[in-house]
Amino acid sequence: MKSSANYPTSHSMCQLHELANKRRISVTGASKLLANILYSYLGMVLSVGTMIAGWDEMGPGLYYVDSEGGRLKGTRFSVGSGSPYVYGVLDNWNDMSIEEAAELARRVFIMQHSLMESVVELLLASVYYVGTDEWKKLSGDDVGELHYKILSGYAKYSGTRNG
């Protein structure tokens, strides 16, 4: 069996694009590249749902890419078993500050974690900011600790007592 190291990754292919074209690959191009890679594994037991986000010459870009090589462009996505509930929350939030959006994302991780019935456990909740000139990781939280922290904060605001 061949090692996965023998196959090009989407990251290395994006780097090759940058070297060949003397500019970074567009968000659209990167999402299409990942979709094509995943499509080449069609029929194998993969379960992938991911978002590709970035800012290029065309402005902001956000794509959802799945295991079958499906690709959707949008302005907001949620990935995972709790997604229908998350969309209900997202529909009621607009014009947030970066910190408000990051806090909402952390709460969404907890909601998805609480609703998750699959065997796979979500262990780390990472929140990123993607802007015109930069992208940065805002947080990377252990889901168990984040769950406790948010529920403790909720108890303070709701007037109930902890423990």
N, C-alpha and C positions, 0 to 999 in steps of 0.2 A: 504494500500500500504506500502511495506517495505521501510525503509530508505536505501539510498545507503551506509550508514555507516555499514550495516549488511553484506556487500559483501567485500571480500578481495580485496585490490588494488594491482596493479602490484608492487608498492613499498614495501608493506608489504610482498608480496610473495617473492620478492628478498631478503628481510631481513631474512625470514624464511630459504631460501636456504643457505644463509651465515651461519646462526646458525647451520643448520644440517650438512653442508659440510665443515665447518671451512675455507671457502674461498668465495670470492665474486662470484656472478653469472657472467658468460661470457656475452659479448655483444650479441653474437648469442643467448644465452639462454634467456636473458632479452627480446630480440626482439620476440622470439618465444612465450614467456610467454604472452606478450602484444597481439600478434596476436591471441593466443588462447582465451584470455579474450574477445577481440573484436568479434571473431567468435561466441562466445557463445551468443552474442547479435544480431546475424544475423536476419534480418527481422524486427528489430526495427528501428525506424527512427534515425539513427546515421550518422553523417558525420564527419569522422576523417581521417586526413592525417597527419602523424607525422614521425619524424625521431628519431631513437635511435642511439646515438653515444657514443663511448667509446674506451678504450684501455685496453686490457687484455693480458693474456699469449700468445695469438695468434697474438698480434699486434693491429693495429687500426681496428675498425669496424664501419661501418655505414649501417643502415638498414632503409628502408621506410616501414611503416606499415599503412594499411588502414582500413576502417570501416568493411570490409567483412573478415578481418583476413588475407588479402594478405600481403606478406612480400617479399621484394626485398633487396638483398645485392648490394652495389655499392660504388663508390668513391665520388659521388656528387649527391645531390638531391635538388629539389625545390618543395615546397608544396604550393598549392593555385592556384587561378584562373589565375595568371600571369605567371605560370610556363613555358609555351612554350617560352615566351619572355626571361625569365631568363636563360633558357638553352642556348639560342643563345648567351647571354653574357658570361656565364660560359665556353662555348666552346672556347672562345678566351682568356681566362686567365689561366695561369699556373705559377708555381714557384713564388708565392707571399709571401711577408712577412706576419706575423700575422696581423699587423696593416693594410696593404693593403687589405688583405682578409676581415677584419672586416669592413673597409670602403666600400668595394664592397658589402658586405652583407647589410649594411645600405642603400645603393643606391638601392639594389634589393627590399628591403622592400618598398621604395618609389615608385619604378616602379610597384610593385604588387598593392600597395594601389591606385595608379593613374588609373590602369587598372580594378580595382575591380568593378564589376557591381552588386554584390550581396547585399542583405539587411544588412548582417553582416559587421560591420566595424572593421578593424584592428586598435586597439588602442595603443598597445605597441609592439615595435620592440626590441626583446632581441637577443644579439649576444654573443655566448659562444665560448671559446677556449677549445678544448679537446686535451691534449698532453699525453706523456708517463707517466708522474708522477703526473699530476694534471689536473683539469678542473676548469675554472673560467669564471664568467660572465664578459664580456668586457664592455657591455653597455646595458641599458634598456631605450629606448627613447620613448617619446610620439611621435606617428607617425606624427601628425600635426606639431609639433615643428621641428622634423627632416626634414620633407618635406620643410619647410620654410628655414631651415639652409642650406640644400643641394642646393636648388634653388638659394639662395643668393650667395653661393659659386660659383655656375655655372655662374651666371651673372658676377661675378668678372673676371672669367677666359675667358669668351666668349667676353668680351669687351662691353657688353650691360650694361645699367644702371637699377638699381632697382628703382621702384616706380615712 
